[in-house]
């Protein structure tokens, strides 16, 4: 669960500026969870005024047919989405879409409201471009989220990340997953099933193919009885061993799963300096997200892509901080990508920046291909014909 400091200004910009408005001064020093809540309220306030969403689109979004992707049988306006944890309760879906995100994944949604771990539970690590998250999956609960999404504007692709309540015993986990799945089925476009535990919350974490199958079987059964098809993905941890990752891929291939979201935050402290490790350890157990996760996330997606034969969509998440990161993630085999911590350090306009970069790269590739074709045609025309050679 990761949070932006401000709707318009990224953390580095806040630190560089000499003159700050009172609200920006507050956001640069307050707890990141509070700052995020303020940022979401500001975003919603802009969307609520006449032409507010139009303004967000003009200010941030990049629209181009070259960005469109067809995945899971759905047409995404661009491949850059919002990861679960940013808009946990579905409160700013339309505004995020207006700002240029191609899709929004809400959650983690639990059946009943839960407060999560005691605060403070989110910590900025700007020297590492990272966040330490030990929130424990706070959620306003299924009923609240349903109220937010049932009246949303159509045409926006929304995913729902679901999990069990912390107080639910592991043997009853399937009931929690099924309750959210059944009730949200008509309101969202796809589901990601949270099978990772990395925010110091006691969450059911199946890692074997059989355990995943047991957890998801009732969801598959429910879906078979519906007239509309909703893709089901599983969201995995980057901390899985190779053997565990193989089990996940086996589940993907053998079960009626539609894809994988890779990855969530990491419990590892790899990529941090000794000072950063000491700081993280002083705050307690929790997940690191952001730049230290980039390489591992891309490697995990590449492994899944290779081992599954490239036949299954993968949403690349974790450590997507720049257009170059997104380029590498897509090249590794991801069909779509998601941002979260990247928004903290580069602002809400990061999606548009990435999309403009992708559009420019696609145009350059087209121009190069056209140039090569023209060169080849010219070379062929200069070759003497068989009659001339004779």
C-alpha positions as CSV (number, residue, x, y, z in Angstrom):
1,X,0.0,0.0,0.0
2,X,1.9,3.0,-1.3
3,X,1.2,6.7,-1.3
4,X,1.9,9.9,-3.3
5,X,3.0,13.0,-1.4
6,X,1.0,15.3,-3.6
7,X,-1.2,15.3,-6.6
8,X,0.9,17.7,-8.7
9,X,4.4,17.8,-7.1
10,X,6.8,14.8,-6.8
11,X,9.1,14.4,-3.8
12,X,12.3,15.5,-5.5
13,X,10.5,18.7,-6.7
14,X,9.3,19.4,-3.2
15,X,12.8,19.1,-1.9
16,X,14.3,21.4,-4.6
17,X,11.7,24.2,-4.5
18,X,12.6,27.3,-2.4
19,X,9.1,28.6,-2.2
20,X,6.3,26.2,-1.2
21,X,2.6,26.7,-0.7
22,X,1.4,25.9,2.8
23,X,-0.3,22.6,1.6
24,X,2.9,21.5,-0.1
25,X,5.0,22.3,3.0
26,X,2.6,20.1,5.0
27,X,2.7,17.2,2.5
28,X,6.4,17.2,2.4
29,X,6.8,16.5,6.1
30,X,3.6,14.7,7.3
31,X,3.3,10.9,7.5
32,X,3.0,9.5,3.9
33,X,-0.3,7.8,4.7
34,X,-1.9,11.1,5.7
35,X,-0.3,12.8,2.7
36,X,-1.8,10.2,0.4
37,X,-5.3,10.7,1.9
38,X,-5.0,14.4,1.3
39,X,-3.8,13.8,-2.3
40,X,-6.7,11.5,-3.0
41,X,-9.2,14.0,-1.7
42,X,-7.7,16.7,-3.8
43,X,-7.9,14.5,-6.9
44,X,-11.5,13.7,-6.2
45,X,-12.3,17.4,-5.6
46,X,-10.9,18.3,-9.0
47,X,-12.9,15.5,-10.6
48,X,-16.1,16.8,-8.9
49,X,-16.0,20.3,-10.4
50,X,-17.3,21.0,-13.9
51,X,-14.6,20.2,-16.5
52,X,-12.4,18.8,-13.7
53,X,-11.7,15.5,-15.4
54,X,-11.2,17.3,-18.7
55,X,-8.5,19.4,-17.0
56,X,-6.8,16.2,-15.7
57,X,-6.8,14.8,-19.2
58,X,-5.4,17.9,-20.8
59,X,-2.8,18.3,-18.1
60,X,-1.5,14.8,-17.9
61,X,-2.9,12.2,-20.3
62,X,-1.4,11.0,-23.6
63,X,-4.0,9.5,-26.0
64,X,-2.8,7.6,-29.1
65,X,-4.0,4.6,-31.0
66,X,-0.4,3.4,-30.9
67,X,-0.7,2.8,-27.2
68,X,-3.8,0.6,-27.3
69,X,-3.4,-3.0,-26.2
70,X,-5.9,-5.9,-26.4
71,X,-5.4,-8.2,-23.4
72,X,-7.9,-10.6,-21.8
73,X,-10.2,-9.8,-24.7
74,X,-10.5,-6.2,-23.5
75,X,-9.1,-3.1,-25.3
76,X,-6.9,-1.0,-23.0
77,X,-6.3,2.6,-24.0
78,X,-2.7,2.2,-22.9
79,X,-0.6,-0.4,-21.1
80,X,0.1,1.7,-18.0
81,X,-2.2,1.1,-15.0
82,X,-2.5,1.9,-11.3
83,X,-1.4,-1.0,-9.0
84,X,-3.5,-2.3,-6.1
85,X,-2.7,-0.3,-2.9
86,X,-2.9,3.1,-4.4
87,X,-6.7,3.5,-4.6
88,X,-7.6,0.8,-2.1
89,X,-11.3,1.5,-1.8
90,X,-12.1,2.6,-5.3
91,X,-12.5,6.3,-4.4
92,X,-10.7,8.0,-7.4
93,X,-11.2,5.6,-10.3
94,X,-12.6,8.1,-12.8
95,X,-10.0,10.8,-11.9
96,X,-7.1,8.4,-12.3
97,X,-8.4,7.3,-15.7
98,X,-8.8,10.9,-16.7
99,X,-5.2,11.6,-15.7
100,X,-4.0,9.1,-18.3
101,X,-3.9,5.6,-16.6
102,X,-5.0,2.8,-18.9
103,X,-6.7,0.9,-16.1
104,X,-7.1,1.0,-12.3
105,X,-6.7,-2.0,-9.9
106,X,-8.4,-1.3,-6.6
107,X,-7.9,-3.2,-3.3
108,X,-6.9,-5.2,-1.5
109,X,-10.6,-5.6,-0.8
110,X,-11.6,-7.7,2.2
111,X,-15.1,-8.8,3.2
112,X,-15.2,-6.8,6.4
113,X,-13.5,-3.5,7.2
114,X,-10.2,-3.8,9.0
115,X,-7.9,-1.2,10.4
116,X,-4.6,-2.8,9.6
117,X,-1.5,-2.4,11.7
118,X,-1.0,0.5,14.2
119,X,0.4,3.7,12.8
120,X,2.9,4.8,11.8
121,X,3.1,2.0,9.3
122,X,4.4,3.6,6.1
123,X,7.9,5.1,5.7
124,X,9.6,7.0,2.9
125,X,13.1,6.1,1.9
126,X,13.9,8.8,-0.7
127,X,17.6,8.0,-0.9
128,X,16.6,4.5,-2.2
129,X,13.6,5.6,-4.2
130,X,11.6,3.2,-2.0
131,X,8.8,2.9,0.5
132,X,8.6,0.6,3.5
133,X,5.1,-0.7,3.9
134,X,3.8,-2.5,7.0
135,X,0.2,-1.4,6.8
136,X,-1.4,-4.9,7.1
137,X,-4.0,-4.4,4.4
138,X,-6.3,-1.7,5.8
139,X,-9.7,-1.8,4.0
140,X,-13.0,-0.1,4.4
141,X,-14.6,-3.4,3.5
142,X,-16.7,-4.9,0.7
143,X,-19.9,-2.9,1.2
144,X,-18.1,0.4,1.1
145,X,-16.1,-0.5,-2.1
146,X,-19.2,-1.8,-3.8
147,X,-20.9,1.6,-3.2
148,X,-17.9,3.3,-4.8
149,X,-17.7,1.2,-7.9
150,X,-21.3,0.4,-8.8
151,X,-22.0,3.8,-10.2
152,X,-18.7,4.5,-11.8
153,X,-18.5,5.7,-15.4
154,X,-18.4,2.8,-17.9
155,X,-15.5,2.5,-20.3
156,X,-12.8,2.5,-17.6
157,X,-11.2,-0.9,-17.1
158,X,-11.1,-1.7,-13.4
159,X,-9.5,-4.7,-11.6
160,X,-10.2,-5.8,-8.1
161,X,-7.5,-7.2,-5.9
162,X,-9.0,-9.4,-3.2
163,X,-7.8,-11.0,0.0
164,X,-9.0,-12.4,3.3
165,X,-9.6,-10.6,6.6
166,X,-6.7,-10.9,9.0
167,X,-8.9,-12.3,11.7
168,X,-10.2,-15.0,9.4
169,X,-8.5,-18.4,10.1
170,X,-6.5,-19.9,7.2
171,X,-8.9,-22.8,6.9
172,X,-11.8,-20.4,6.1
173,X,-9.8,-18.2,3.7
174,X,-11.7,-19.5,0.6
175,X,-14.9,-18.2,2.0
176,X,-13.5,-14.6,2.3
177,X,-12.1,-14.7,-1.3
178,X,-15.4,-16.1,-2.6
179,X,-17.6,-13.5,-0.9
180,X,-15.7,-10.6,-2.4
181,X,-15.5,-12.3,-5.8
182,X,-19.2,-13.0,-6.0
183,X,-20.3,-9.6,-4.9
184,X,-17.8,-7.6,-7.0
185,X,-18.3,-9.7,-10.1
186,X,-20.8,-7.5,-11.9
187,X,-18.9,-4.3,-11.1
188,X,-15.3,-4.9,-12.2
189,X,-13.6,-6.2,-15.3
190,X,-11.0,-8.6,-13.8
191,X,-9.8,-9.9,-10.5
192,X,-6.3,-10.4,-9.1
193,X,-6.1,-12.8,-6.2
194,X,-3.7,-11.7,-3.5
195,X,-1.5,-14.7,-2.7
196,X,1.4,-12.8,-1.2
197,X,2.0,-11.7,2.4
198,X,4.5,-8.9,2.8
199,X,3.2,-6.1,4.8
200,X,3.6,-7.7,8.3
201,X,0.0,-8.9,8.1
202,X,-1.0,-12.5,8.9
203,X,-2.5,-13.3,5.5
204,X,-3.0,-16.7,4.0
205,X,-0.2,-17.4,1.5
206,X,-0.7,-20.5,-0.7
207,X,2.5,-21.2,-2.7
208,X,1.9,-24.7,-4.1
209,X,-0.1,-25.6,-7.1
210,X,-2.5,-27.7,-5.0
211,X,-3.0,-25.0,-2.4
212,X,-3.7,-22.4,-5.1
213,X,-6.1,-24.8,-6.8
214,X,-8.0,-25.4,-3.5
215,X,-8.2,-21.7,-2.9
216,X,-9.5,-20.8,-6.3
217,X,-11.7,-23.7,-7.2
218,X,-14.9,-22.1,-5.8
219,X,-14.2,-18.9,-7.8
220,X,-13.8,-20.9,-11.0
221,X,-17.0,-22.7,-10.2
222,X,-18.9,-19.5,-9.6
223,X,-17.6,-18.0,-12.8
224,X,-18.8,-21.0,-14.9
225,X,-22.3,-20.1,-14.0
226,X,-22.1,-16.5,-15.1
227,X,-23.1,-15.1,-18.5
228,X,-20.1,-12.6,-18.4
229,X,-16.5,-13.8,-18.2
230,X,-14.2,-12.1,-15.7
231,X,-10.4,-12.9,-16.0
232,X,-8.8,-14.3,-12.8
233,X,-5.2,-13.5,-12.1
234,X,-3.0,-14.3,-9.1
235,X,-0.6,-11.6,-7.6
236,X,2.6,-13.1,-6.4
237,X,5.5,-12.1,-4.2
238,X,9.0,-11.5,-5.6
239,X,10.4,-13.6,-2.7
240,X,9.3,-17.0,-4.0
241,X,12.0,-19.5,-4.6
242,X,12.5,-21.0,-8.0
243,X,10.7,-24.1,-7.0
244,X,7.7,-22.1,-5.7
245,X,7.7,-20.0,-8.8
246,X,7.6,-23.1,-10.9
247,X,4.5,-24.2,-8.8
248,X,2.8,-20.9,-9.6
249,X,3.5,-21.3,-13.3
250,X,2.2,-24.9,-13.2
251,X,-1.0,-23.6,-11.6
252,X,-1.2,-20.9,-14.4
253,X,-0.9,-23.5,-17.1
254,X,-3.1,-26.3,-15.6
255,X,-5.9,-24.2,-13.9
256,X,-8.4,-21.9,-15.6
257,X,-6.3,-18.9,-14.6
258,X,-6.0,-16.0,-17.1
259,X,-2.7,-14.5,-16.0
260,X,-0.3,-13.3,-13.3
261,X,0.4,-10.0,-11.6
262,X,4.1,-9.9,-10.8
263,X,5.2,-8.7,-8.3
264,X,4.2,-7.2,-4.9
265,X,6.7,-5.7,-2.5
266,X,9.7,-7.6,-1.1
267,X,10.7,-8.6,2.4
268,X,14.3,-8.7,1.1
269,X,16.6,-5.8,1.9
270,X,18.7,-6.4,-1.3
271,X,19.6,-3.2,-3.1
272,X,19.7,-1.0,0.0
273,X,22.8,0.5,1.5
274,X,23.8,-0.4,5.0
275,X,22.3,2.8,6.3
276,X,19.0,2.2,4.5
277,X,18.9,-1.4,5.8
278,X,19.4,-0.2,9.3
279,X,16.6,2.4,8.9
280,X,14.2,-0.2,7.5
281,X,15.0,-2.7,10.2
282,X,14.4,0.0,12.9
283,X,10.8,0.4,11.6
284,X,10.0,-3.3,11.9
285,X,8.9,-6.0,9.4
286,X,7.5,-4.8,6.2
287,X,7.7,-4.8,2.4
288,X,10.1,-2.7,0.4
289,X,8.8,-1.3,-2.9
290,X,10.2,1.0,-5.5
291,X,13.6,1.2,-7.2
292,X,15.2,-1.7,-5.2
293,X,12.6,-4.0,-6.6
294,X,12.9,-3.1,-10.3
295,X,15.4,-5.7,-11.4
296,X,13.8,-8.6,-9.4
297,X,10.4,-7.7,-10.8
298,X,11.6,-7.7,-14.4
299,X,13.6,-11.0,-13.9
300,X,10.5,-12.7,-12.4
301,X,8.3,-11.6,-15.3
302,X,10.9,-12.8,-17.8
303,X,11.1,-16.2,-16.1
304,X,7.3,-16.6,-16.0
305,X,7.1,-15.6,-19.6
306,X,9.7,-18.1,-20.7
307,X,8.5,-21.0,-18.6
308,X,4.8,-20.6,-19.6
309,X,5.8,-20.3,-23.3
310,X,4.6,-16.7,-23.6
311,X,1.0,-17.8,-23.9
312,X,-0.4,-16.1,-20.8
313,X,-0.7,-12.3,-20.1
314,X,1.4,-10.9,-17.3
315,X,0.9,-7.6,-15.6
316,X,4.3,-6.3,-14.6
317,X,4.3,-4.5,-11.3
318,X,6.9,-3.5,-8.8
319,X,9.7,-1.0,-9.3
320,X,8.3,0.8,-12.3
321,X,9.9,4.2,-11.8
322,X,10.7,5.4,-15.3
323,X,9.8,5.0,-19.0
324,X,13.0,2.8,-19.3
325,X,11.8,0.5,-16.6
326,X,8.5,0.1,-18.4
327,X,10.3,-0.5,-21.7
328,X,12.3,-3.3,-20.0
329,X,9.3,-4.8,-18.3
330,X,7.3,-5.0,-21.6
331,X,10.4,-6.4,-23.3
332,X,10.6,-9.1,-20.6
333,X,7.1,-10.3,-21.6
334,X,4.6,-8.2,-19.7
335,X,1.4,-7.3,-21.5
336,X,0.6,-4.4,-19.2
337,X,2.4,-2.6,-16.3
338,X,1.3,-1.0,-13.1
339,X,2.6,2.0,-11.2
340,X,2.5,2.8,-7.5
341,X,5.7,3.9,-5.8
342,X,6.8,5.6,-9.0
343,X,3.9,8.1,-8.6
344,X,5.4,9.1,-5.2
345,X,8.7,10.1,-6.7
346,X,7.6,11.4,-10.1
347,X,4.1,12.7,-9.5
348,X,0.7,11.8,-10.9
349,X,1.8,12.7,-14.4
350,X,4.2,9.7,-14.7
351,X,1.7,7.6,-16.6
352,X,1.4,10.3,-19.3
353,X,5.2,10.7,-19.4
354,X,5.6,7.0,-20.0
355,X,2.9,6.9,-22.6
356,X,4.5,9.8,-24.5
357,X,7.8,8.0,-24.4
358,X,6.2,4.8,-25.7
359,X,4.5,6.7,-28.5
360,X,7.7,8.4,-29.5
361,X,9.5,5.0,-29.5
362,X,6.8,3.4,-31.6
363,X,6.9,6.2,-34.1
364,X,10.7,6.0,-34.3
365,X,10.4,2.2,-34.9
366,X,7.8,2.8,-37.6
367,X,10.0,5.4,-39.3
368,X,13.0,3.1,-39.2
369,X,11.0,0.2,-40.6
370,X,9.7,2.4,-43.4
371,X,13.2,3.6,-44.1
372,X,14.6,0.1,-44.3
373,X,11.7,-0.9,-46.6
374,X,12.4,2.0,-48.9
375,X,16.1,1.3,-48.9
376,X,15.4,-2.3,-49.8
377,X,13.0,-1.4,-52.6
378,X,15.5,1.1,-54.0
379,X,18.2,-1.5,-53.9
380,X,16.0,-4.1,-55.7
381,X,15.2,-1.6,-58.4
382,X,18.8,-0.9,-59.0
383,X,19.5,-4.6,-59.6
384,X,19.6,-5.5,-63.3
385,X,16.9,-7.7,-64.6
386,X,17.5,-11.2,-66.0
387,X,17.1,-9.8,-69.6
388,X,19.6,-7.0,-68.9
389,X,22.1,-9.5,-67.4
390,X,21.8,-11.7,-70.4
